[in-house]
Amino acid sequence: MYKKNNVEEVHTLMIPRDNEVIGTVYKALGASKFMINCADQKQRVCSIPGRLKRRFWVKENDLVLVKPWVVQGDEKGDIIWRYSILDKDTLKKRGFEIPK
């Protein structure tokens, strides 16, 4: 929970499921595509799916949740969530690896 304009807001934390991995945006490539360093020691070119393009704004050094593609999963994926700065500390406390 955190306060914004003197109102407490409850924030849910997205935890990686199945084959999802946490990654750090390394470089913006343009056209909603980003180079991401993932926690599984792989670099992937990831894009924001069309249904999520207007939902969040991704910049370099942001922490994101990546879902690798079924085909070419070691090279490509989709960004399905962007973590806030407060979420980064919470993920570290829960034992998740945060890539640099």
DSSP file (Angstrom, degrees, kcal/mol; ACC not computed):
  #  RESIDUE AA STRUCTURE BP1 BP2  ACC     N-H-->O    O-->H-N    N-H-->O    O-->H-N    TCO  KAPPA ALPHA  PHI   PSI    X-CA   Y-CA   Z-CA
    1    1 A M              0   0    0      0, 0.0     2,-0.3     0, 0.0     9,-0.2   0.000 360.0 360.0 360.0 146.3    0.0    0.0    0.0
    2    2 A Y  E     -A    9   0A   0      7,-1.6     7,-2.7     5,-0.1     2,-0.4  -0.974 360.0-111.8-147.8 161.5    1.1    3.5   -0.6
    3    3 A K  E     +A    8   0A   0     -2,-0.3     2,-0.4     5,-0.2     5,-0.2  -0.802  28.2 175.0-101.8 136.7   -0.4    7.0   -0.3
    4    4 A K  E >  S-A    7   0A   0      3,-2.2     3,-1.0    -2,-0.4    -2,-0.0  -0.959  78.9 -11.2-138.6 118.3   -1.3    9.1   -3.3
    5    5 A N  T 3  S-     0   0    0     -2,-0.4     3,-0.1     1,-0.2    -1,-0.1   0.900 127.9 -58.8  56.2  43.1   -3.1   12.4   -2.7
    6    6 A N  T 3  S+     0   0    0      1,-0.2     2,-0.5     0, 0.0    -1,-0.2   0.696 115.9 114.1  61.3  22.4   -3.7   11.3    0.9
    7    7 A V  E <   -A    4   0A   0     -3,-1.0    -3,-2.2     2,-0.0     2,-0.3  -0.990  65.9-130.6-123.5 127.0   -5.6    8.3   -0.3
    8    8 A E  E     -A    3   0A   0     -2,-0.5     2,-0.4    -5,-0.2    -5,-0.2  -0.596  24.4-165.2 -77.3 132.1   -4.2    4.8    0.4
    9    9 A E  E     -A    2   0A   0     -7,-2.7    -7,-1.6    -2,-0.3     2,-0.5  -0.952  14.2-137.6-119.0 138.3   -4.1    2.6   -2.7
   10   10 A V        -     0   0    0     -2,-0.4     2,-0.5    -9,-0.2    -2,-0.0  -0.819  19.9-162.2 -94.6 130.3   -3.7   -1.2   -2.7
   11   11 A H        -     0   0    0     -2,-0.5     2,-0.3     2,-0.0    -2,-0.0  -0.954   7.5-144.8-118.3 123.9   -1.3   -2.4   -5.4
   12   12 A T        -     0   0    0     -2,-0.5     2,-0.5     1,-0.0    -2,-0.0  -0.663  15.5-133.9 -87.6 144.1   -1.2   -6.0   -6.6
   13   13 A L        -     0   0    0     -2,-0.3     2,-0.6    70,-0.0    70,-0.0  -0.855  10.3-136.1-102.1 124.9    2.1   -7.5   -7.5
   14   14 A M        -     0   0    0     -2,-0.5    67,-0.0     3,-0.0    69,-0.0  -0.696  22.3-162.2 -79.7 120.3    2.4   -9.5  -10.7
   15   15 A I        -     0   0    0     -2,-0.6     5,-0.1     1,-0.0    50,-0.0  -0.869  28.0-101.1-105.0 137.5    4.5  -12.6  -10.0
   16   16 A P        -     0   0    0      0, 0.0     2,-0.3     0, 0.0     6,-0.1  -0.307  42.2-166.7 -59.1 134.0    6.0  -14.6  -12.9
   17   17 A R    >   -     0   0    0      4,-0.1     3,-3.2    -2,-0.0    -3,-0.0  -0.797  49.4 -22.5-116.3 161.8    4.0  -17.7  -13.8
   18   18 A D  T 3  S-     0   0    0     -2,-0.3     0, 0.0     1,-0.3     0, 0.0  -0.084 132.9 -11.5  43.0-112.8    4.9  -20.7  -16.0
   19   19 A N  T 3  S+     0   0    0     49,-0.1    -1,-0.3     2,-0.1     2,-0.1   0.216 100.4 125.0-103.7  15.8    7.6  -19.6  -18.4
   20   20 A E    <   -     0   0    0     -3,-3.2     2,-0.3    47,-0.1    47,-0.2  -0.471  40.8-165.0 -74.2 146.9    7.4  -15.8  -17.8
   21   21 A V  E     -B   66   0B   0     45,-2.6    45,-3.4    -2,-0.1     2,-0.4  -0.931  20.1-118.0-132.3 155.9   10.6  -14.1  -16.8
   22   22 A I  E     +B   65   0B   0     -2,-0.3    17,-2.3    43,-0.2     2,-0.3  -0.735  39.7 175.3 -90.6 141.2   11.6  -10.7  -15.3
   23   23 A G  E     -BC  64  38B   0     41,-2.8    41,-3.1    -2,-0.4     2,-0.4  -0.959  29.0-129.6-144.8 162.7   13.7   -8.5  -17.4
   24   24 A T  E     -BC  63  37B   0     13,-2.5    13,-2.5    -2,-0.3     2,-0.4  -0.950  33.0-115.4-114.0 132.7   15.3   -5.0  -17.5
   25   25 A V  E     + C   0  36B   0     37,-2.5    36,-2.5    -2,-0.4    11,-0.2  -0.528  35.2 176.3 -69.2 121.4   14.9   -2.9  -20.6
   26   26 A Y  E     -     0   0B   0      9,-3.1     2,-0.3    -2,-0.4    10,-0.2   0.836  62.6  -0.5 -93.9 -41.8   18.3   -2.4  -22.1
   27   27 A K  E     - C   0  35B   0      8,-1.7     8,-3.3    32,-0.1     2,-0.5  -0.986  61.3-128.1-155.7 138.0   17.6   -0.4  -25.2
   28   28 A A  E     - C   0  34B   0     -2,-0.3     6,-0.2     6,-0.2     3,-0.1  -0.792  21.0-176.3 -87.4 126.5   14.5    1.0  -27.0
   29   29 A L  E     -     0   0B   0      4,-2.5     5,-0.2    -2,-0.5    -1,-0.1   0.570  41.0-112.2 -99.8 -12.0   14.5   -0.1  -30.7
   30   30 A G  E >  S+ C   0  33B   0      3,-1.0     3,-0.9     0, 0.0    -1,-0.2  -0.100  90.5  65.1  97.4 160.1   11.4    1.9  -31.8
   31   31 A A  T 3  S-     0   0    0      1,-0.2     3,-0.1    -3,-0.1    -3,-0.0   0.880 131.0 -58.0  55.9  43.1    8.0    0.8  -33.0
   32   32 A S  T 3  S+     0   0    0      1,-0.2    16,-1.6    15,-0.1     2,-0.4   0.757 108.3 127.1  59.0  29.7    7.2   -0.6  -29.4
   33   33 A K  E <   -CD  30  47B   0     -3,-0.9    -4,-2.5    14,-0.2    -3,-1.0  -0.935  34.7-178.6-117.0 142.6   10.1   -3.0  -29.6
   34   34 A F  E     -CD  28  46B   0     12,-3.1    12,-3.1    -2,-0.4     2,-0.5  -0.980  29.5-126.2-139.9 147.1   12.8   -3.2  -26.9
   35   35 A M  E     -CD  27  45B   0     -8,-3.3    -9,-3.1    -2,-0.3    -8,-1.7  -0.855  38.1-168.5 -91.2 126.6   16.0   -5.1  -26.2
   36   36 A I  E     -CD  25  44B   0      8,-2.8     8,-2.4    -2,-0.5     2,-0.7  -0.963  24.1-143.3-126.8 132.5   15.6   -6.7  -22.8
   37   37 A N  E     -CD  24  43B   0    -13,-2.5   -13,-2.5    -2,-0.4     6,-0.2  -0.848  32.0-154.8 -88.4 116.5   18.1   -8.5  -20.5
   38   38 A C  E >   -C   23   0B   0      4,-2.8     3,-1.2    -2,-0.7   -15,-0.2  -0.536  25.4-115.5 -96.9 161.1   16.1  -11.3  -18.9
   39   39 A A  T 3  S+     0   0    0    -17,-2.3   -16,-0.1     1,-0.3    -1,-0.1   0.676 111.5  67.4 -67.3 -18.8   16.7  -13.1  -15.6
   40   40 A D  T 3  S-     0   0    0    -18,-0.2    -1,-0.3     2,-0.2     3,-0.1   0.100 120.8-104.4 -90.4  23.9   17.4  -16.4  -17.4
   41   41 A Q  S <  S+     0   0    0     -3,-1.2     2,-0.3     1,-0.2    -2,-0.2   0.755  84.1 119.7  63.9  29.6   20.6  -14.8  -18.9
   42   42 A K        -     0   0    0     -4,-0.2    -4,-2.8     2,-0.0     2,-0.5  -0.930  58.1-136.8-122.7 148.7   19.2  -14.3  -22.4
   43   43 A Q  E     -D   37   0B   0     -2,-0.3     2,-0.4    -6,-0.2    -6,-0.2  -0.909  28.2-174.7-102.0 130.1   18.7  -11.1  -24.4
   44   44 A R  E     -D   36   0B   0     -8,-2.4    -8,-2.8    -2,-0.5     2,-0.7  -0.940  29.3-131.6-125.9 146.6   15.3  -10.9  -26.1
   45   45 A V  E     -De  35  76B   0     30,-2.8    32,-1.4    -2,-0.4     2,-0.3  -0.882  41.0-175.9 -90.4 114.8   13.8   -8.5  -28.6
   46   46 A C  E     -De  34  77B   0    -12,-3.1   -12,-3.1    -2,-0.7     2,-0.3  -0.861  13.5-161.8-119.6 149.5   10.4   -7.9  -27.0
   47   47 A S  E     -De  33  78B   0     30,-1.7    32,-2.6    -2,-0.3   -14,-0.2  -0.853  25.4-114.3-124.2 161.0    7.4   -5.9  -28.1
   48   48 A I        -     0   0    0    -16,-1.6     5,-0.1    -2,-0.3    32,-0.1  -0.862  39.9-120.9 -92.7 121.4    4.3   -4.5  -26.4
   49   49 A P    >>  -     0   0    0      0, 0.0     3,-1.8     0, 0.0     4,-0.7  -0.230  24.1-109.9 -60.9 153.7    1.2   -6.3  -27.8
   50   50 A G  G >4 S+     0   0    0      1,-0.3     3,-0.7     2,-0.2     4,-0.4   0.815 115.8  57.9 -55.5 -37.0   -1.4   -4.1  -29.4
   51   51 A R  G 34 S+     0   0    0      1,-0.2    -1,-0.3     2,-0.1     3,-0.1   0.693 114.4  38.7 -70.6 -16.4   -4.0   -4.5  -26.6
   52   52 A L  G X> S+     0   0    0     -3,-1.8     3,-1.3     1,-0.1     4,-1.1   0.433  84.1 101.2-110.6  -1.5   -1.5   -3.1  -24.1
   53   53 A K  T << S+     0   0    0     -4,-0.7    -2,-0.1    -3,-0.7     3,-0.1   0.847  90.8  36.8 -56.7 -39.0    0.2   -0.3  -26.1
   54   54 A R  T 34 S+     0   0    0     -4,-0.4    -1,-0.3     1,-0.2    -2,-0.1   0.485 104.3  74.0 -92.4  -2.5   -1.7    2.5  -24.5
   55   55 A R  T <4 S+     0   0    0     -3,-1.3     2,-0.3     1,-0.2    -2,-0.2   0.870 104.6  13.1 -82.5 -37.9   -1.8    1.0  -21.0
   56   56 A F     <  -     0   0    0     -4,-1.1     2,-0.5    -3,-0.1    -1,-0.2  -0.986  63.6-133.7-142.7 154.8    1.8    1.6  -19.9
   57   57 A W        -     0   0    0     -2,-0.3     2,-0.4    -3,-0.1    -3,-0.1  -0.919  22.5-157.4-108.5 122.9    4.8    3.5  -21.0
   58   58 A V        +     0   0    0     -2,-0.5     2,-0.2     4,-0.0   -26,-0.1  -0.866  14.4 174.6-108.5 133.8    8.1    1.7  -21.1
   59   59 A K    >   -     0   0    0     -2,-0.4     3,-1.4     1,-0.1   -34,-0.2  -0.771  43.0 -71.4-125.9 172.0   11.5    3.4  -20.9
   60   60 A E  T 3  S+     0   0    0     -2,-0.2   -34,-0.2     1,-0.2     3,-0.1  -0.358 117.7  23.5 -63.9 146.9   15.1    2.2  -20.7
   61   61 A N  T 3  S+     0   0    0    -36,-2.5    -1,-0.2     1,-0.3     2,-0.2   0.496  89.8 138.5  71.8   8.5   16.1    0.7  -17.3
   62   62 A D    <   -     0   0    0     -3,-1.4   -37,-2.5   -37,-0.1     2,-0.5  -0.527  55.7-123.4 -77.5 150.6   12.5   -0.2  -16.5
   63   63 A L  E     +B   24   0B   0     20,-0.5    20,-3.0   -39,-0.2     2,-0.3  -0.852  39.9 175.5 -95.2 126.7   11.7   -3.6  -14.9
   64   64 A V  E     -BF  23  82B   0    -41,-3.1   -41,-2.8    -2,-0.5     2,-0.5  -0.866  33.7-121.7-132.0 161.4    9.2   -5.6  -17.0
   65   65 A L  E     -BF  22  81B   0     16,-2.6    15,-2.6    -2,-0.3    16,-1.0  -0.927  33.0-161.2-103.9 125.4    7.6   -9.0  -17.1
   66   66 A V  E     -BF  21  79B   0    -45,-3.4   -45,-2.6    -2,-0.5    13,-0.2  -0.886  15.0-160.1-114.6 135.4    8.3  -10.9  -20.3
   67   67 A K  E     - F   0  78B   0     11,-2.8    11,-2.2    -2,-0.4   -47,-0.1  -0.939  25.2-137.2-110.6 107.7    6.4  -13.8  -21.8
   68   68 A P  E     - F   0  77B   0      0, 0.0     9,-0.3     0, 0.0     5,-0.2  -0.274  24.2-106.0 -62.6 148.3    8.7  -15.6  -24.3
   69   69 A W        -     0   0    0      7,-1.8     7,-0.1     3,-0.3     4,-0.1  -0.323  18.4-124.8 -69.3 156.8    7.2  -16.6  -27.6
   70   70 A V  S    S+     0   0    0      2,-0.1     3,-0.5     1,-0.1     2,-0.4   0.916 104.0  46.2 -67.7 -43.9    6.4  -20.3  -28.2
   71   71 A V  S    S+     0   0    0      1,-0.2    -2,-0.1     2,-0.1    -1,-0.1  -0.860 131.1   6.1 -99.0 135.7    8.5  -20.1  -31.4
   72   72 A Q  S >> S+     0   0    0     -2,-0.4     4,-2.5     1,-0.1     3,-1.5   0.847  80.0 159.2  60.5  37.8   11.9  -18.4  -31.1
   73   73 A G  T 34  +     0   0    0     -3,-0.5    -4,-0.1     1,-0.3    -2,-0.1   0.728  66.9  58.0 -64.0 -23.9   11.4  -18.1  -27.4
   74   74 A D  T 34 S+     0   0    0      1,-0.1    -1,-0.3    -6,-0.1   -31,-0.2   0.642 119.0  29.8 -79.6 -13.4   15.1  -17.6  -26.7
   75   75 A E  T <4 S+     0   0    0     -3,-1.5   -30,-2.8     1,-0.2     2,-0.3   0.677 120.7  34.7-116.5 -26.7   15.2  -14.6  -29.0
   76   76 A K  E  <  +e   45   0B   0     -4,-2.5    -7,-1.8   -32,-0.3     2,-0.3  -0.902  55.4 148.4-136.3 158.7   11.7  -12.9  -28.8
   77   77 A G  E     -eF  46  68B   0    -32,-1.4   -30,-1.7    -2,-0.3     2,-0.4  -0.969  37.5 -98.6-169.5-178.9    8.9  -12.2  -26.4
   78   78 A D  E     -eF  47  67B   0    -11,-2.2   -11,-2.8    -2,-0.3     2,-0.6  -0.931  25.7-129.3-118.2 141.4    6.1   -9.9  -25.4
   79   79 A I  E     + F   0  66B   0    -32,-2.6   -13,-0.2    -2,-0.4     3,-0.1  -0.811  31.8 169.2 -87.0 120.4    6.1   -7.4  -22.5
   80   80 A I  E     +     0   0B   0    -15,-2.6     2,-0.3    -2,-0.6   -14,-0.1   0.547  60.4  16.8-111.8  -9.8    3.0   -8.0  -20.4
   81   81 A W  E     - F   0  65B   0    -16,-1.0   -16,-2.6   -67,-0.0     2,-0.5  -0.969  55.9-147.6-160.5 145.0    3.7   -5.9  -17.4
   82   82 A R  E     - F   0  64B   0     -2,-0.3   -18,-0.2   -18,-0.2     2,-0.2  -0.978  23.8-141.9-114.6 126.6    5.8   -2.9  -16.2
   83   83 A Y        -     0   0    0    -20,-3.0   -20,-0.5    -2,-0.5     2,-0.1  -0.552  11.8-128.3 -85.4 150.1    6.9   -2.9  -12.6
   84   84 A S     >  -     0   0    0     -2,-0.2     4,-1.2   -22,-0.1    -1,-0.1  -0.358  31.7-100.5 -85.3 174.3    7.1    0.3  -10.5
   85   85 A I  H  > S+     0   0    0      1,-0.2     4,-1.0     2,-0.2     3,-0.3   0.880 124.3  52.9 -64.3 -38.0   10.1    1.3   -8.5
   86   86 A L  H  > S+     0   0    0      1,-0.2     4,-1.5     2,-0.2    -1,-0.2   0.844 103.3  57.9 -66.5 -33.3    8.5    0.0   -5.3
   87   87 A D  H  > S+     0   0    0      1,-0.2     4,-2.7     2,-0.2    -1,-0.2   0.830  96.6  63.4 -65.6 -31.8    7.8   -3.4   -6.9
   88   88 A K  H  X S+     0   0    0     -4,-1.2     4,-1.9    -3,-0.3    -1,-0.2   0.921 104.7  45.2 -60.3 -45.0   11.5   -3.9   -7.6
   89   89 A D  H  X S+     0   0    0     -4,-1.0     4,-2.1     1,-0.2    -1,-0.2   0.895 112.4  51.6 -65.6 -40.0   12.3   -3.9   -3.9
   90   90 A T  H  X S+     0   0    0     -4,-1.5     4,-1.6     1,-0.2    -2,-0.2   0.898 108.7  50.6 -64.3 -40.8    9.4   -6.2   -3.1
   91   91 A L  H  <>S+     0   0    0     -4,-2.7     5,-2.3     1,-0.2     4,-0.4   0.893 109.3  51.5 -64.9 -39.1   10.5   -8.7   -5.8
   92   92 A K  H ><5S+     0   0    0     -4,-1.9     3,-1.2     1,-0.2    -1,-0.2   0.909 108.5  51.4 -62.3 -42.0   14.0   -8.7   -4.3
   93   93 A K  H 3<5S+     0   0    0     -4,-2.1    -1,-0.2     1,-0.3    -2,-0.2   0.830 107.0  53.9 -64.4 -32.7   12.6   -9.4   -0.9
   94   94 A R  T 3<5S-     0   0    0     -4,-1.6    -1,-0.3    -5,-0.1    -2,-0.2   0.500 122.7-105.6 -82.5  -2.9   10.6  -12.3   -2.3
   95   95 A G  T < 5 +     0   0    0     -3,-1.2     2,-0.3    -4,-0.4    -3,-0.2   0.596  68.0 146.1  95.9  11.5   13.8  -13.8   -3.8
   96   96 A F      < -     0   0    0     -5,-2.3     2,-0.4     1,-0.1    -1,-0.3  -0.608  51.5-116.0 -82.3 143.4   13.4  -13.1   -7.5
   97   97 A E        -     0   0    0     -2,-0.3   -75,-0.2   -75,-0.0   -58,-0.1  -0.644  23.2-154.8 -79.5 130.3   16.5  -12.4   -9.5
   98   98 A I        -     0   0    0     -2,-0.4   -75,-0.1   -60,-0.1   -60,-0.1  -0.926  13.7-142.1-108.1 111.7   16.6   -8.8  -10.9
   99   99 A P              0   0    0      0, 0.0   -60,-0.1     0, 0.0   -62,-0.1  -0.332 360.0 360.0 -71.9 154.6   18.8   -8.6  -14.1
  100  100 A K              0   0    0    -62,-0.1   -62,-0.1   -76,-0.1   -77,-0.0   0.399 360.0 360.0-104.2 360.0   21.0   -5.6  -14.7
